[in-house]
């Protein structure tokens, strides 16, 4: 478990290590102002921006013929 120099549990370090072990990171760039539009759409759908984008990717891949069996995760 991640600890600070004083021996206390470090929650942020723990979460960072967990994420590093369990997730891949993808960075996207969108034109200025588009982020707010995406965030509003995600909120309206009751999702986080990450969930919203991941679902959009999954739906596109499925529509383009990617089978569920070919996906990792």
C-alpha positions, 0 to 999 in steps of 0.5 A: 500500500502506498504510504507517505514519508510519515507512514500514513496511507496515501489514497491518491498514490494508491488510486494512481497505481490502481489506474496505471495497472488496470487502465490504458489512457487515451488522449483526444484533442477537440476544437475549443468549445467542443469539450463543453458540448461533449460534457453537456451531452454526457451529463444529459445522458447521465454519464461521465465524459469518459463513459460517454466517449467510451460508449460512443467508441463501442457503438461505432466499432459495433456498427462497423462490424467489430465483434464483442469477442475481439475486444479486450476489457 
